[in-house]
């Protein structure tokens, strides 16, 4: 596995761990947890990582400005989006 692919795999692993934290956080609205869970499924599926990352970004971006999001969850979601964008490039 080339060095760059290892870095991408490690970053995706970190992203998935953060997604798991948000999914298990009961202060996060159910619809947001559902979108993050769906994004996690897309990210961990088989296939080209750019397609998987793009799908995850789409799902998370949709709920990133949910009015009911607690501030700390919003910050974590923005960090997730930033990490996903860095993998995509």
Phi, psi and omega in degrees: 000124179300156183303317181297320178296324178295317179298317180297316180298319179294318179296316179298322178298317178297318180299316180298320178298318179293323176298317179301320178299315180292321181296325181272355180278112184286350177281347178276131180305148184303319181295326179289317178299322178296317179294321179292321178298318178295319178297321179297318178299316179296320184291326183266000179289170177280157176123184182297130185295330181294323178291317180297315181295317180300318178297318179295317179300315181302312181297315184287321181299325180302325185251002186295338180249023178303130185295335183269003181288131173294148184307318182293326178289321178299317179298317179297321180294317178297322177296319177301313180299319179297316178297318179296319179298322181292329178288321185296326185282000000 
